[in-house]
Amino acid sequence: MAAVDHIEGTRDSSSEDYDGKTHVEENEDLYDRKPSVVNTERERQRMNAMLANPLKDLSKARLKEMGAQYVKKYNVGNEEDIRAFELGACLAQAPEAYDSLEGLTPEETAVLRKEFTNRWSQPKLMYLVIVLCSVCAAVQGMDEAVVNGGQIFYTAQFGINGKDSRSTWLTGLVNSAPYLCCAFIGCWLTVPFNNLFGRRGTIFITCCFSAIACLWQGFTNTWWHMFIARFALGFGIGPKSATVPIYAAETTPPGIRGALVMQWQMWTAFGIMFGYVADLAFFQVADPPNITGLNWRLMMSSAMLPALIVIAFVFMCPESPRWYMSKGRHFKAYESMCRLRYNKVQAARDVFYMHTLLEIENDLNAHRGNMIAELFTVPRNRRALIGSEIVMFMQQFCGVNVIAYYSSQIFVNANFTEISALSASLGFGIINWLFAIPAIYTIDTFGRRNLLLTTFPLMSLFLFFTGFSFYIPDDTHHTARIACIALGIYLFGVVYSPGEGPVPFTYSAEAYPLYIRPLGMSLATATTWFFNFVLSITWPSLQTAFTPQGAFSWYAGWNIVGFFLTLFFLPETKGKTLEELDQVFGMSTRAHAAYGARQIPYFIKRYLLRRDVQPEILFEKEKGEGELEKEAVKRDRERREGLGGKEEV
């Protein structure tokens, strides 16, 4: 592996034990693994550590030499650019060490300092990229939401508004068509689209798909024609949902990268709210001669407007420097990065680091086995897969998209008037958006796992409340009935938005090791779209078969399942480095499940009985994660043996 050997060969003597004694070696008795499995996992950890910071132990002189060599090898620039890359290579190793780096001008130092003191101070073009990513998310949300109001009208016109099984299944099939396309075709087009057209080109093409499909929906006259138009919409939703976060991550500085990627969920919620606004705005549009259902046609077509906005200015933003670099166009990558940074030293730093990582990844890819197999056979990867699939599955089966796609019909079934149903849906959209904003803060302070453990029981409670509110007699307590139904749905939105809303994509993106992350994220995205399809197609029939009380209780029950899945199988990833994440997911599933079980009596003692008990610290650097994990398993083993039970396999 040329790039890896080259970097390792230039490390200082202090780094000879770079591989060191790994977490796996310390805990071979805990994991009960074969030596071959341990060696394989140790190699994966070494690869991940190399990707975490490949420049970690290089001297300043060596870094400057590498920076100058990069400029000359790829003909990136002149003497001024050589200076920029010499300094940039040193900063790539330790961006926070700008004050101690000789050779920087006062202006360059001031800009580098501002990255830490005022991270949102960015060039104007960077803000245009932020606007682009935000509008793309709004496109996604509006594409999903306008059907909420439109189906009140087009199902009647297409003859599928009855309670018979044919009508309910066809209604679900039409509404779920985009997500069927996303799960089985759209998501898997992300890689070839990006490879052929770049990030901007993929965004442009997918927004064209969205705009055309949305307009197409407005001209349909049968259920199967609407199904085809909405299936085509999936070609716009699927690749875009995976590409925009990648584009954001590859163009933004590290200081705002996480926050910007997090905002995808917030602006998707904004698009959903805006879709409800469009439904309400076109509700009272009258039919002119020779046109039936102009109001729902305008509702369905209105989702093309944000897509047209993206189409109009996407090429005003620079292409991803990393994409240029993957094509061997290093000067274009540097040129693009210069447009996104204040000065050449910043741009050179980010380009050089990007190039170093890409070289290592290319070498690792050339010597790696079957990544799909490694996703399941390597224990660390398998545990990340389990956690990612749990949160992605539960993002759908918590029941949120039942409300997002069918709330207007739910309110109509509760004897709201149609205009009141659309207004109530808009209320849910506003709440969904507003309460997604605090998640930018809470996800990194409260933690991913804690957010889910707190919100799953509350979501279950509010769905039970919503379903049981349908038992309130409508003829004698109409106002109380509709108020309780709306309240339950709104409270559900309040707790969903900071919990299962933003956590799944954030968790999935950080759980996997870097070398296998693209494959893991593709699977995670396909999972959420597939179960989105399942939920969308089954809800009309489920509501008819179970009644609203039973249908809402069904998803309330799944939230209880989600709570226990999170408690036993979902490690916390908040604030962890890549090396620490290897340790977290290196812990056996059995040991973590035992830890989760011990949290239940702790919670009861501390918060219900008000006793002064200290929480168990699962990972503690001072003591060593391996020792604590051994103690955790030992305690669990002793407890089972004391009860006369057999050890689990």
C-alpha positions in Angstrom: 0.0 0.0 0.0 2.1 2.8 -1.3 0.5 5.8 0.3 0.2 4.1 3.7 3.7 2.9 3.6 5.0 6.3 2.5 3.3 8.0 5.4 4.2 5.4 8.0 7.8 5.4 6.9 8.1 9.1 7.6 6.8 9.0 11.1 9.0 10.1 14.0 10.7 7.4 16.1 8.2 8.2 18.8 5.5 6.7 16.7 7.1 3.2 16.3 4.4 1.7 18.4 1.7 3.4 16.4 -0.5 0.3 16.3 0.1 -0.2 20.0 -1.9 -2.5 22.1 -5.4 -2.3 20.8 -8.7 -2.4 22.6 -9.3 -5.8 21.1 -6.1 -7.3 22.4 -6.9 -6.1 25.9 -10.3 -7.8 25.8 -9.9 -11.0 24.0 -11.3 -12.9 26.9 -14.3 -10.6 27.0 -15.1 -11.0 23.3 -14.3 -14.8 23.2 -13.1 -14.5 19.6 -10.8 -16.6 17.5 -7.3 -15.2 17.0 -8.0 -14.7 13.3 -11.0 -12.6 14.1 -9.1 -10.5 16.6 -6.3 -9.9 14.1 -8.8 -8.9 11.4 -10.4 -6.5 13.7 -7.1 -5.1 14.9 -6.2 -4.4 11.2 -9.6 -2.6 10.7 -8.8 -0.4 13.8 -5.4 0.4 12.4 -7.0 1.4 9.1 -9.5 3.6 10.8 -6.9 5.2 13.0 -4.8 5.9 9.8 -7.9 7.6 8.3 -8.5 9.6 11.5 -5.3 11.6 11.1 -2.7 10.2 8.7 -0.4 13.2 9.4 -0.4 12.9 13.1 3.3 12.1 13.8 5.1 13.8 10.9 7.6 16.5 11.5 7.0 20.1 10.3 9.9 19.8 7.8 8.5 16.7 6.3 5.1 18.2 6.1 6.4 21.3 4.2 8.3 19.0 1.8 5.1 17.0 1.1 3.1 20.1 0.5 5.6 21.5 -2.0 5.8 18.1 -3.7 2.1 18.0 -4.1 2.0 21.4 -5.9 4.9 20.3 -8.3 3.5 16.8 -9.0 0.0 18.0 -9.9 1.0 21.4 -11.4 -1.4 23.1 -9.0 0.2 26.6 -9.0 3.2 28.9 -8.7 5.6 29.9 -6.0 2.8 31.6 -4.0 0.9 28.4 -4.0 3.9 26.3 -3.0 4.2 28.6 0.1 0.5 28.1 0.8 0.8 24.3 0.6 3.9 24.2 2.8 2.0 26.1 5.5 -1.3 24.3 4.7 0.3 20.9 5.2 1.5 21.9 8.7 -2.0 23.2 9.5 -3.6 20.0 8.2 -1.8 18.1 10.9 -3.1 20.4 13.7 -5.4 23.2 12.6 -5.6 24.6 16.1 -1.8 25.2 16.2 -1.9 28.3 13.9 -0.4 30.6 16.5 2.8 28.6 16.8 3.3 28.2 13.0 6.0 30.4 11.6 5.5 32.1 8.2 1.9 33.2 8.4 1.0 36.8 7.8 -1.1 38.7 10.4 -4.1 38.6 8.1 -3.8 34.8 7.6 -3.5 34.3 11.3 -6.6 36.4 12.0 -8.7 34.4 9.5 -7.5 31.1 11.0 -8.3 32.3 14.5 -11.7 33.3 13.4 -12.4 29.7 12.5 -12.4 28.9 16.2 -13.8 32.2 17.7 -16.5 32.9 15.1 -17.1 29.7 13.1 -20.0 31.2 11.1 -17.8 33.9 9.6 -17.5 32.5 6.1 -17.1 33.8 2.5 -20.3 34.8 0.7 -20.0 31.9 -1.6 -20.0 29.5 1.4 -23.3 31.0 2.5 -24.7 30.3 -1.0 -23.7 26.7 -0.6 -25.5 26.7 2.7 -28.6 28.2 1.1 -28.4 25.6 -1.7 -28.3 22.7 0.8 -31.2 24.2 2.8 -33.4 24.7 -0.3 -32.6 21.1 -1.4 -33.9 19.8 1.9 -37.0 21.9 1.5 -37.5 20.4 -1.9 -37.5 17.0 -0.3 -39.9 18.0 2.4 -42.4 19.6 0.0 -42.2 16.7 -2.4 -43.3 14.4 0.5 -46.0 16.7 2.1 -48.3 18.1 -0.7 -49.9 14.7 -1.1 -51.3 15.1 2.4 -53.9 17.5 1.2 -54.2 16.5 -2.4 -55.3 13.0 -1.6 -58.5 14.3 0.1 -59.6 15.2 -3.5 -57.9 13.0 -6.0 -58.9 9.8 -4.3 -62.5 10.7 -4.9 -61.9 11.7 -8.5 -60.0 8.4 -9.2 -62.6 6.3 -7.4 -60.4 5.0 -4.7 -61.8 6.8 -1.7 -63.9 4.0 -0.3 -63.4 1.8 2.7 -63.1 -1.4 0.7 -59.7 -3.2 0.6 -59.2 -2.3 -3.1 -59.5 1.4 -2.4 -57.4 1.5 0.7 -54.6 -0.5 -0.8 -54.6 1.5 -4.0 -54.5 4.8 -2.0 -51.6 3.5 0.0 -49.8 2.3 -3.2 -50.2 5.7 -4.9 -49.0 7.6 -1.9 -46.0 5.3 -1.3 -44.8 5.1 -4.9 -41.8 7.6 -4.5 -40.5 5.6 -1.5 -40.8 2.3 -3.4 -38.6 3.8 -6.1 -36.2 5.3 -3.6 -35.7 2.0 -1.7 -35.1 -0.3 -4.7 -33.8 2.1 -7.5 -33.3 5.7 -6.5 -30.9 5.3 -3.6 -28.7 2.9 -5.5 -28.3 5.5 -8.4 -26.4 7.8 -6.0 -23.0 6.4 -6.8 -23.2 6.2 -10.6 -24.9 9.6 -10.8 -22.2 11.2 -8.6 -19.5 9.4 -10.5 -20.7 10.6 -13.9 -22.2 14.1 -13.2 -20.5 15.3 -10.0 -22.3 16.6 -6.9 -23.8 19.7 -8.6 -24.8 17.7 -11.6 -26.5 15.1 -9.5 -28.4 17.8 -7.6 -29.4 19.5 -10.8 -30.6 16.3 -12.4 -32.5 15.1 -9.4 -34.2 18.5 -9.0 -35.2 18.3 -12.7 -36.7 14.9 -12.0 -38.6 16.4 -9.0 -39.8 19.4 -10.9 -41.0 17.3 -13.9 -42.6 14.6 -11.8 -44.4 17.2 -9.6 -45.8 19.0 -12.7 -46.7 15.6 -14.1 -48.8 14.8 -11.0 -51.0 17.7 -11.8 -52.0 16.3 -15.2 -53.0 12.8 -14.1 -56.5 11.4 -14.4 -56.3 7.9 -13.1 -54.8 6.2 -10.1 -52.3 4.3 -12.1 -51.2 7.4 -14.0 -50.7 9.2 -10.6 -48.7 6.1 -9.4 -46.3 6.3 -12.4 -45.8 10.1 -11.9 -45.1 9.6 -8.2 -42.9 6.6 -8.8 -40.8 8.9 -11.1 -40.6 11.4 -8.3 -38.5 8.8 -6.4 -35.7 9.3 -8.9 -35.5 12.9 -7.7 -35.8 12.1 -4.0 -33.5 9.2 -3.6 -30.1 10.3 -5.0 -30.7 13.9 -3.8 -31.2 12.7 -0.2 -27.8 11.1 -0.2 -25.9 13.6 -2.3 -26.7 16.9 -0.6 -25.3 15.9 2.8 -22.1 14.6 1.0 -21.8 17.9 -0.9 -22.2 19.9 2.3 -19.6 17.8 4.1 -17.1 18.1 1.3 -17.3 21.9 0.9 -17.8 23.3 4.4 -15.0 23.8 7.0 -14.8 21.4 9.9 -16.1 24.0 12.4 -19.6 24.2 10.8 -19.7 20.8 9.0 -21.7 18.9 11.6 -24.2 21.7 12.2 -24.8 22.1 8.5 -25.3 18.4 7.9 -27.7 18.4 11.0 -29.8 21.1 9.4 -30.9 18.8 6.6 -33.6 17.4 8.9 -34.6 20.9 10.0 -35.1 22.3 6.5 -36.8 19.1 5.4 -39.3 19.8 8.2 -39.6 23.3 6.9 -40.4 21.9 3.4 -43.0 19.7 4.9 -44.6 22.7 6.6 -44.5 24.6 3.3 -46.2 21.8 1.6 -49.1 22.1 4.1 -49.1 25.9 3.4 -49.5 25.1 -0.4 -52.4 22.7 0.3 -54.2 25.3 2.3 -53.5 28.1 -0.2 -55.0 26.1 -3.1 -57.9 24.5 -1.2 -60.6 26.9 -2.4 -59.5 27.2 -6.0 -62.6 26.7 -8.1 -62.7 24.4 -11.2 -62.8 26.3 -14.5 -64.7 24.8 -17.5 -63.2 21.5 -18.7 -60.9 21.1 -15.7 -61.9 18.9 -12.8 -59.9 19.1 -9.5 -57.8 22.2 -10.3 -57.2 22.7 -6.5 -55.5 19.3 -6.0 -53.6 19.6 -9.3 -52.1 22.9 -8.1 -51.3 21.4 -4.7 -49.4 18.5 -6.3 -47.6 20.7 -8.9 -46.6 23.4 -6.4 -43.8 21.2 -5.0 -41.9 22.0 -8.2 -41.2 25.6 -7.2 -38.3 25.0 -4.7 -36.8 22.5 -7.2 -36.9 25.2 -9.9 -35.1 27.6 -7.5 -32.3 25.0 -7.0 -32.1 24.4 -10.7 -31.7 28.2 -11.3 -28.6 28.7 -9.1 -27.0 25.3 -8.4 -24.2 26.0 -10.9 -23.4 29.3 -9.2 -21.9 27.2 -6.4 -18.5 25.5 -6.8 -18.2 21.8 -7.5 -17.0 19.6 -4.6 -13.2 19.8 -4.4 -13.1 16.2 -3.4 -15.1 15.1 -6.5 -12.6 17.0 -8.7 -9.7 15.3 -6.9 -11.2 11.8 -7.3 -11.1 12.5 -11.0 -7.5 13.6 -10.9 -8.3 17.3 -11.6 -6.2 18.7 -8.7 -6.0 22.2 -10.0 -9.8 22.5 -10.3 -10.1 21.1 -6.8 -7.7 23.8 -5.5 -9.5 26.5 -7.5 -12.9 25.4 -6.2 -11.6 25.3 -2.6 -10.1 28.8 -3.0 -13.5 30.2 -3.8 -14.9 28.6 -0.6 -12.2 29.9 1.7 -10.9 33.4 2.6 -7.3 32.8 1.6 -5.0 30.3 -0.2 -3.5 28.9 3.1 -6.9 27.8 4.2 -7.7 26.3 0.8 -4.3 24.5 0.6 -4.7 23.1 4.1 -8.1 21.5 3.3 -7.0 20.3 -0.2 -3.8 18.7 1.1 -5.6 16.9 3.9 -8.3 15.8 1.5 -5.7 14.5 -0.9 -3.8 12.6 1.8 -7.0 10.9 2.9 -8.0 10.0 -0.6 -4.6 8.5 -1.4 -4.9 6.2 1.7 -8.5 5.3 0.9 -7.5 4.3 -2.7 -4.7 2.1 -1.4 -6.9 0.5 1.2 -9.6 -0.1 -1.4 -7.1 -1.9 -3.6 -6.1 -4.3 -0.9 -9.5 -4.8 0.8 -11.7 -7.8 0.7 -15.5 -7.9 0.2 -16.9 -4.9 2.0 -20.4 -6.2 2.0 -19.2 -9.4 3.7 -17.1 -7.3 6.2 -20.2 -5.3 7.1 -21.6 -8.5 8.7 -18.6 -10.6 9.5 -16.4 -8.0 11.3 -18.0 -7.7 14.8 -17.3 -4.0 15.2 -19.0 -3.3 11.8 -21.8 -5.6 12.6 -22.6 -3.8 15.9 -22.6 -0.5 14.0 -24.9 -2.0 11.4 -27.3 -3.2 14.2 -27.4 0.3 15.8 -27.8 2.1 12.5 -30.6 -0.2 11.3 -32.5 0.1 14.6 -32.6 3.9 14.4 -33.4 3.9 10.7 -36.2 1.3 11.1 -37.6 3.2 14.1 -37.6 6.5 12.3 -40.4 5.1 10.2 -42.1 2.7 12.7 -42.4 5.4 15.3 -45.3 6.4 13.1 -44.3 10.0 12.2 -44.9 9.7 8.5 -48.4 8.4 9.1 -49.1 11.9 10.3 -46.8 13.6 7.7 -48.6 11.9 4.8 -52.1 11.2 6.2 -52.8 13.8 8.9 -55.5 15.7 6.8 -57.3 12.4 6.1 -57.0 11.5 9.8 -58.5 14.8 10.8 -61.3 14.4 8.2 -62.0 10.9 9.7 -62.3 12.6 13.1 -65.1 14.7 11.6 -63.0 17.9 11.0 -64.1 19.9 8.0 -61.7 19.7 5.1 -60.4 23.2 5.6 -60.0 22.6 9.3 -58.2 19.3 8.6 -55.7 21.2 6.4 -55.3 23.9 9.0 -54.7 21.3 11.7 -52.1 19.6 9.5 -50.3 23.0 9.0 -50.2 23.2 12.8 -48.3 19.9 12.9 -45.9 21.1 10.2 -45.1 24.2 12.1 -44.4 22.3 15.3 -42.4 19.7 13.5 -40.1 22.5 12.1 -39.9 24.7 15.2 -38.9 21.8 17.5 -36.3 20.5 15.1 -34.3 23.7 15.7 -33.3 22.9 19.3 -32.0 19.5 18.2 -28.9 21.2 16.7 -28.0 21.9 20.3 -29.5 19.0 22.2 -28.1 16.2 20.0 -24.5 17.1 21.1 -25.3 17.9 24.7 -28.0 15.5 25.8 -26.7 12.7 23.6 -28.2 10.5 20.9 -29.1 7.5 23.1 -30.5 9.7 25.9 -32.7 11.6 23.4 -34.2 8.4 22.1 -34.6 6.8 25.6 -36.5 10.0 26.6 -38.6 10.5 23.5 -39.7 6.9 22.7 -41.9 6.5 25.8 -43.4 10.0 25.2 -44.1 9.3 21.6 -45.8 6.0 22.6 -47.8 7.8 25.3 -49.0 10.5 22.8 -50.0 8.0 20.1 -52.0 6.1 22.7 -53.6 9.3 23.7 -54.4 10.2 20.1 -55.9 6.8 19.3 -58.0 6.6 22.5 -59.3 10.1 21.8 -61.3 8.6 18.9 -63.4 6.9 21.6 -64.8 10.3 22.7 -68.4 10.5 21.4 -68.6 12.9 18.5 -72.3 13.7 18.8 -72.0 14.9 22.4 -68.4 16.0 22.8 -67.3 17.0 19.3 -65.1 19.9 20.4 -63.3 17.8 23.1 -62.8 15.0 20.6 -61.2 17.0 17.9 -59.2 19.0 20.5 -57.7 15.8 22.0 -56.9 14.3 18.7 -55.1 17.4 17.5 -53.4 17.8 20.9 -52.1 14.2 20.8 -50.7 14.6 17.3 -49.1 18.0 18.2 -47.4 16.6 21.3 -46.1 13.7 19.3 -44.5 16.2 16.9 -43.0 18.1 19.8 -41.1 15.0 21.1 -40.3 13.5 17.7 -38.5 16.5 16.2 -35.6 16.6 18.6 -35.4 12.8 18.9 -36.1 10.3 16.1 -36.1 13.2 13.7 -32.4 14.1 13.6 -30.7 11.2 15.4 -30.9 8.4 12.8 -28.9 10.1 10.0 -26.4 11.6 12.5 -26.0 8.3 14.3 -25.6 6.2 11.1 -23.0 8.6 9.7 -20.7 8.4 12.7 -21.2 4.7 13.8 -19.5 3.1 10.9 -15.7 3.1 10.4 -14.6 5.6 7.7 -13.5 2.9 5.3 -16.9 1.3 5.1 -19.1 4.3 5.8 -20.4 5.0 2.3 -21.7 1.4 2.0 -23.2 1.6 5.5 -24.9 4.9 4.8 -26.3 3.6 1.5 -27.9 0.6 3.3 -29.2 2.9 6.1 -30.8 5.3 3.5 -32.4 2.4 1.6 -33.7 1.0 4.9 -35.5 4.2 5.9 -37.0 4.6 2.4 -38.1 0.9 2.3 -39.9 1.1 5.6 -41.3 4.5 4.6 -42.9 2.7 1.7 -44.2 -0.1 4.0 -45.7 2.5 6.4 -47.3 4.6 3.6 -48.8 1.7 1.7 -50.3 -0.1 4.7 -51.7 2.8 6.7 -55.1 3.2 4.9 -55.8 -0.5 5.2 -54.4 -0.7 8.7 -56.7 2.1 9.8 -59.7 0.4 8.2 -58.9 -3.0 9.7 -57.8 -1.9 13.2 -59.9 1.3 13.4 -58.0 4.6 14.3 -57.8 3.5 17.9 -56.0 0.3 17.0 -53.9 1.8 14.2 -52.4 4.5 16.5 -51.9 1.9 19.2 -50.0 -0.3 16.8 -47.4 2.4 16.3 -47.5 3.3 20.0 -46.5 -0.3 20.7 -43.6 0.0 18.2 -42.3 3.0 20.2 -42.1 0.8 23.3 -40.2 -1.8 21.2 -37.9 1.1 20.1 -37.2 2.1 23.7 -35.9 -1.4 24.6 -34.0 -1.8 21.4 -32.2 1.5 22.2 -31.7 0.5 25.8 -30.0 -2.8 25.1 -28.4 -2.5 21.7 -27.6 1.2 21.0 -24.3 2.5 22.3 -23.9 6.2 22.9 -21.7 8.0 20.2 -21.9 11.6 21.4 -18.5 13.4 21.5 -16.5 10.3 20.6 -13.4 10.3 18.4 -13.0 7.6 15.7 -10.7 5.7 18.0 -13.2 5.9 20.9 -16.0 4.7 18.6 -13.9 1.6 17.8 -13.8 1.0 21.5 -17.5 1.6 22.0 -18.6 -0.7 19.2 -15.8 -3.2 20.2 -17.8 -4.0 23.3 -19.8 -7.2 23.0 -23.5 -7.0 22.4 -24.1 -9.2 25.4 -22.1 -6.9 27.7 -23.9 -3.7 26.5 -27.3 -5.4 26.8 -26.4 -6.2 30.4 -25.4 -2.6 31.0 -28.8 -1.5 29.6 -30.6 -3.8 31.9 -28.8 -2.4 34.9 -29.9 1.1 33.9 -33.5 0.3 34.7 -33.1 -0.2 38.5 -30.7 2.7 38.6 -33.4 5.0 37.0 -36.0 3.7 39.5 -33.7 4.2 42.5 -32.5 7.7 41.5 -35.5 9.3 39.9 -38.5 7.6 41.5 -37.2 6.6 44.9 -34.9 9.7 45.0 -31.9 7.8 46.3 -28.4 9.2 46.1 -27.0 6.6 43.7 -24.2 7.3 41.1 -24.6 6.3 37.5 -22.5 3.5 36.2 -19.7 4.7 33.9 -19.4 2.3 31.0 -16.4 3.9 29.4 -13.9 5.8 31.6 -10.5 6.8 30.2 -8.8 7.0 33.5 -9.5 3.4 34.3 -9.5 2.0 30.9 -12.4 0.9 28.8 -11.2 -2.7 28.8 -11.1 -3.1 32.5 -14.6 -1.6 32.9 -16.1 -3.8 30.3 -14.5 -6.9 31.9 -16.0 -5.8 35.2 -19.4 -5.3 33.6 -19.4 -8.8 32.1 -18.0 -10.3 35.3 -20.8 -8.7 37.3 -23.4 -10.0 34.9 -21.9 -13.5 34.9 -21.8 -13.6 38.7 -25.4 -12.5 38.9 -26.5 -15.2 36.5 -24.5 -17.9 38.3 -25.9 -16.7 41.6 -29.3 -17.3 40.3 -28.4 -20.7 39.0 -28.8 -19.7 35.4 -26.7 -20.7 32.4 -24.5 -18.3 30.6 -25.8 -17.0 27.3 -24.1 -18.1 24.2 
